[in-house]
């Protein structure tokens, strides 16, 4: 035996070291790489953080505001008034499309949801740079919070649409509401998929915000919202019409119009050809965009902290 070693010395030392400190119980949590991500499964598991981010975003946006969430009603009302009077009254579109206000607003609520989600999701990671640098949390939380905030603003627009449609004699149908639900799903998947991709690119190239903002200016003109789709059929070559109809937003807006506008103006316009096939294709394309955006975001997020 080593003479310097005394029986019980180690035990005594351990007891002495632990005399002034509480014993450690349980298992030490596994350390996580800050650059790792758990995808949307981790977002769901940490949904309490998601609620905090959504509340923080809403409070920051309406801090010091007299109307608060009331601006969610004012904004779509102003958009509607501008398009209705400029396009509907001054350009005479209300004489071309029966019950033009319902036709216009049934597309506008979806377009506003898409544009707001994509614009805010693109900025979401960059605007939360301090959290990305210092705290581990799923980075997908930030675009997802942007989507949920946009949905909060979407609800007042939907309330206005339903009230306006009822005033024109609208009665809901199961098939129409199911189609509207599919259209909403297409917009959500398409917007968050593009938002994830643009948010990741924006970390490395800040010009992406400007590109998205400029692109959103023309989105309203790429769907049958302020004009009938027959204008494209009558004035565009066949190949351009096919490209136009493959736009997922065209299918989504057409489904919303079929749900809320066609019941009050039956036969006012010929239906979009093969809308069922276009809907399936649009839904598949939106899912593909969502998965691609999630993959790109998961791949690039490993360098977010370094870039920020």
Secondary structure as the mmCIF struct_conf table of DSSP 4:
data_model
#
loop_
_struct_conf.conf_type_id
_struct_conf.id
_struct_conf.beg_label_comp_id
_struct_conf.beg_label_asym_id
_struct_conf.beg_label_seq_id
_struct_conf.end_label_comp_id
_struct_conf.end_label_asym_id
_struct_conf.end_label_seq_id
TURN_TY1_P TURN_TY1_P1 UNK A 3 UNK A 4
TURN_TY1_P TURN_TY1_P2 UNK A 7 UNK A 8
HELX_RH_AL_P HELX_RH_AL_P1 UNK A 9 UNK A 19
TURN_TY1_P TURN_TY1_P3 UNK A 20 UNK A 20
BEND BEND1 UNK A 21 UNK A 21
HELX_LH_PP_P HELX_LH_PP_P1 UNK A 22 UNK A 24
BEND BEND2 UNK A 26 UNK A 26
HELX_LH_PP_P HELX_LH_PP_P2 UNK A 27 UNK A 31
TURN_TY1_P TURN_TY1_P4 UNK A 34 UNK A 35
HELX_RH_AL_P HELX_RH_AL_P2 UNK A 39 UNK A 45
TURN_TY1_P TURN_TY1_P5 UNK A 46 UNK A 46
HELX_RH_AL_P HELX_RH_AL_P3 UNK A 47 UNK A 61
TURN_TY1_P TURN_TY1_P6 UNK A 62 UNK A 64
BEND BEND3 UNK A 66 UNK A 67
HELX_RH_3T_P HELX_RH_3T_P1 UNK A 68 UNK A 70
HELX_RH_AL_P HELX_RH_AL_P4 UNK A 71 UNK A 83
HELX_RH_PI_P HELX_RH_PI_P1 UNK A 84 UNK A 90
BEND BEND4 UNK A 91 UNK A 91
HELX_RH_AL_P HELX_RH_AL_P5 UNK A 93 UNK A 96
BEND BEND5 UNK A 97 UNK A 97
TURN_TY1_P TURN_TY1_P7 UNK A 98 UNK A 99
HELX_RH_AL_P HELX_RH_AL_P6 UNK A 100 UNK A 127
TURN_TY1_P TURN_TY1_P8 UNK A 128 UNK A 128
HELX_RH_AL_P HELX_RH_AL_P7 UNK A 129 UNK A 134
TURN_TY1_P TURN_TY1_P9 UNK A 139 UNK A 139
HELX_RH_AL_P HELX_RH_AL_P8 UNK A 140 UNK A 167
TURN_TY1_P TURN_TY1_P10 UNK A 168 UNK A 169
HELX_RH_AL_P HELX_RH_AL_P9 UNK A 174 UNK A 204
TURN_TY1_P TURN_TY1_P11 UNK A 206 UNK A 207
HELX_RH_AL_P HELX_RH_AL_P10 UNK A 208 UNK A 219
HELX_RH_3T_P HELX_RH_3T_P2 UNK A 220 UNK A 222
BEND BEND6 UNK A 223 UNK A 223
TURN_TY1_P TURN_TY1_P12 UNK A 224 UNK A 225
BEND BEND7 UNK A 226 UNK A 227
HELX_RH_AL_P HELX_RH_AL_P11 UNK A 229 UNK A 235
BEND BEND8 UNK A 236 UNK A 236
HELX_RH_AL_P HELX_RH_AL_P12 UNK A 238 UNK A 245
TURN_TY1_P TURN_TY1_P13 UNK A 246 UNK A 246
HELX_RH_AL_P HELX_RH_AL_P13 UNK A 248 UNK A 260
TURN_TY1_P TURN_TY1_P14 UNK A 261 UNK A 264
BEND BEND9 UNK A 265 UNK A 265
TURN_TY1_P TURN_TY1_P15 UNK A 266 UNK A 267
BEND BEND10 UNK A 268 UNK A 269
HELX_LH_PP_P HELX_LH_PP_P3 UNK A 270 UNK A 272
TURN_TY1_P TURN_TY1_P16 UNK A 273 UNK A 274
HELX_RH_AL_P HELX_RH_AL_P14 UNK A 275 UNK A 300
HELX_RH_3T_P HELX_RH_3T_P3 UNK A 301 UNK A 303
HELX_RH_AL_P HELX_RH_AL_P15 UNK A 304 UNK A 307
#
